[in-house]
Amino acid sequence: MDVKQTLLELEQRLLTNAIRQDAQEISSLLADEFREFGSSGRTFSKTEIIDLSRSEPSVCLSLKSFEAYPISEQAVLVTFRAVKEVAGSPPIESLRSSLWVHRDGRWQLLFHQGTRVPH
């Protein structure tokens, strides 16, 4: 499997409710020094993401327009559009970028940013 496909599958896993509510699984996918610049304008650490994800309501998240840009053999920037669907509300789209690093034989998310797309 190529790196782009591997990272696409990892990003898709992070969008599923089952993974988002599994602290151990999220912990293994996020680097210890992980940071996120959220679409809300807030900054989150690994610990904060794990805590927030466990209490987050179930939503339907999907991604499209996935691209991967190798920076080195150990780092890849990915970009995509995420679509969040909540019953009774219009879909919310955001532009996303993630920096994945390959450490100890596995890929981990080091940095993530979400920017909401205005309607």
Beta strands, then each sheet from edge to edge (+ up, - down):
strand 1: 30-37
strand 2: 43-45
strand 3: 60-72
strand 4: 75-85
strand 5: 92-103
strand 6: 106-116
sheet 1: 2+ 1- 6- 5+ 4- 3+
end
